[in-house]
């Protein structure tokens, strides 16, 4: 085998230009496939990260009515919706895929919130329990957290996030300042921020509108203070942190089932807990381009077919050129198998070298596409291994016919060949 490889390299090197042109179809095909697969993978990762966020792995479980998030106002608490307590929380914690869970109230737009007479009602407001900050991936950056007295409802205190601090207080230290929520005074005791450094990639106006809401800022008060500010109790939502990104769907569905089991609603009332599964949304977005991606890969694969035909053609030429050499080897006792392996090895090496050059070209092409088109790419190691393996397979398939022809030459006819 070593001798076959040495002879093959010598044959390829002695006809450098011819060998390169033969490899060109394989190089183009492999490069195109790697560039396409890398771009697809990078785009899918961007979609996934933009929706899920890097390292948060959280799923929100809302009460939904007729497939829309249920809205509640004073005096509109539906009978049969059980308050979410510690026992229910423990049941969710025991479910597969769940790392932590928190129950909370929220308003996407704060009602009647003021600081020194200035309205800040564009902010979101949350009534949180003791577990919310850790579960939601928030960290304290200034001041202190909410104390036990505050969670018992004896003191009215609030946390704000960095966005609200910048928008409302600027360079002024907000800790110790008082804001009013529905005319109830709350003292700001601390500032929180996202624990993750993730920033969504904004490529389109749709991306901008999807994420610009995060810049409004948020206020966090205790869930025990919520009825004080809003004058009544209301059903809570749940936020579940999964053990990892791949467990998000399982964790969300398990929490959804446990919470729905607590409902005892009157007949005909279509209210249920529903997990907002961002991984499922990401998968749906990724699948929208699946058929186009498959078509692009198919088109690129045609180049490999053309490259394979080129390998077969040049090997036929090589057999013809070396007919007398083959006849001499067979006259000296070389077996069919030895001749077959010699030419098959050369065909495989020709395709393999083309595959390696194709991988290098594909990596360079991926980088160029990323820079010029501002499209993220993620190099797929399995795609590289498959591409190289496929190039060798092309050599075997398209090199077999010329090799078989060479091994079956009659030594007398071969020696007479001019």
C-alpha positions, 0 to 999 in steps of 0.5 A: 500500500505504501508503494501504491501511495508513493507511485500515486503521488509521483503520477499526480505531481508529474502532471500538476496542472492536469491533476489540479484541473481534475480536482477543481470540480471536487474543490468547488463542490466541497467549498460550496457545501461547507460555506452553505452549511456553515452559513446555515448553522451560524444563522440558526444559532443567531435565531436561537440566541436572539430568541432564547438569550445566552445562558438564561434558559428560562421559560415563562408560563402564562395563564392563557384564554383562547390562546391569548395571554389572559388579562385581569382587572380589579374584581375580575378574578376567575373562580377556580384559579388556585393561588400558586404556593410553595407546594406547587413550586416544589412539584415543579422543582421535582420535574424533569429539566427544571433547575429553579422556578419563581412565581410573579405578577407583572404589568408590561406597562406600569400604571401610574408610576411617578418620580418627583411628578414625572411619569415613568409608566412606560416601564414594566413592573413586576411583583416578585418572590424570593426566587425571582432574581436568580431564576430570571438571571438578574444580579444586584449591581448597586444597593441591596436586595429585598429583605425578609421584612419587605417580602412579608409586606411590612415595608414597601421597597423596590428594585429597578434595572439599569435601563430605568436608572439611566432613563429616569435618574441619569447620573444621580444615585437612585438608591434611597429615592422614592417612587410612587406606584398608584400613589403608594410610596416605594423606596428604591433599595437596589439596582439589578442587571442581566447576569448574562452579557448576551446582546441580540444581533440586530440585522433588520427593522423587525429585529429592532422592534422585537428587542427595543422593548427591553430598553424601557426599564423595569421595576421590581417590588415584592409579591406581597406589596403587589395588592397594596399597589394594585388594590387586589390580588391576581393570578401569578405567572411562573418563570422556569429556569431549565438545566440547559437550553436543550431542556427548556421545552421539557421543563416548560411543558412539565411546569405547564402540566403541573399548573394546569392540574391545579385549575378547577374552572367552571365548565365552558371557561377556556383558561389554561396555563401555557408555556411560552416555548422560545426554543419551539419558536426558534425551531419554526423560524429555522425550518422556514428556510430548510427547503431552500437550504436543502436545494442549495446543498443539492446544487452544490453537490452537482459539482461533486458529481462533475468532479467525479466524472473528471476523476474517471476521465483523467484516470481513463487517460492515465490507464491509456498512457501507461498501457505498456507499463501495465503490460510489463508489470503483468508480464513480470507477475503482477496480479490483477488485484495489485494493478487494480489497487494501484490505480484505485489508490491514485483515484482516491488520493486525487479526490482526497487532495481535492477534498482537503483543498475544498475544505480550506477553500470552504473555510475561507469562503465562509469567512468572506461571506461573513464579512461581506454580507454580515451573516454569522457563520459557524463551522461544522466539524461533522460537515468537514469530515463528511465532505472529506469522506465523500470526496474519498468515496467519489474517488472509489466510485469513479476510479473503479472503472478505469482501475478495473480496465487496467487490471484486465488488460492482456499483457501481450496486447499491452506490451504491443500498445503504441 
